Amino acid sequence: MELELASIGPFIELLPEAKKEAIKEELVKKYFGQQASIHFDNKDEVSINGLEKILKVILPFVKK
């Protein structure tokens, strides 16, 4: 992801300004503000927020 973000400027340099802005807008949606998730082998997904909620419920029982 870091490499993609660092190389986008030179990659789109020769495009018209309007096209550059459209590409940047799409990349912002892709890279920023996305909900992170954990993928398991059985294709289930758990969001980081969901995992945090699960751990908050389980931890008091584990500490006993």
C-alpha positions in Angstrom: 0.0 0.0 0.0 2.8 2.4 0.9 4.5 1.8 -2.5 1.2 2.4 -4.4 0.6 5.6 -2.5 4.1 6.8 -3.1 4.1 6.0 -6.8 0.7 7.4 -7.8 2.0 10.9 -8.5 4.5 9.9 -11.1 2.0 7.3 -12.5 -0.7 9.8 -13.3 1.6 12.8 -14.0 0.9 13.0 -17.7 -2.9 12.8 -17.4 -5.2 15.8 -17.6 -5.9 17.5 -14.2 -9.6 16.4 -14.2 -8.6 12.8 -14.6 -5.9 13.1 -11.9 -8.4 14.4 -9.5 -10.9 11.6 -10.3 -8.2 9.0 -9.7 -7.1 10.6 -6.4 -10.8 10.7 -5.2 -11.2 7.0 -5.9 -7.9 6.2 -4.2 -9.0 8.1 -1.1 -12.1 5.9 -0.9 -9.9 2.8 -1.3 -7.2 3.6 1.2 -8.7 5.9 3.8 -11.7 5.4 6.0 -12.1 1.7 5.2 -13.1 -0.7 8.0 -10.3 -3.1 8.6 -11.3 -6.8 8.8 -9.7 -10.1 9.5 -10.2 -12.9 7.1 -10.3 -16.5 8.2 -9.7 -19.7 6.1 -13.4 -20.4 6.1 -14.1 -17.0 4.5 -15.8 -15.5 7.5 -14.9 -11.9 8.2 -14.6 -10.1 11.6 -14.2 -6.4 11.7 -11.6 -4.9 14.0 -14.4 -3.2 15.9 -16.2 -6.5 16.2 -13.1 -8.2 17.4 -12.6 -5.5 20.0 -16.1 -5.9 21.3 -15.7 -9.7 21.6 -12.4 -9.3 23.5 -14.0 -6.8 25.9 -16.7 -9.4 26.7 -14.3 -12.3 27.0 -11.3 -10.7 28.9 -13.1 -10.4 32.3 -13.7 -14.2 32.3 -10.1 -15.0 31.2 -8.6 -12.8 34.0 -10.5 -14.8 36.7 
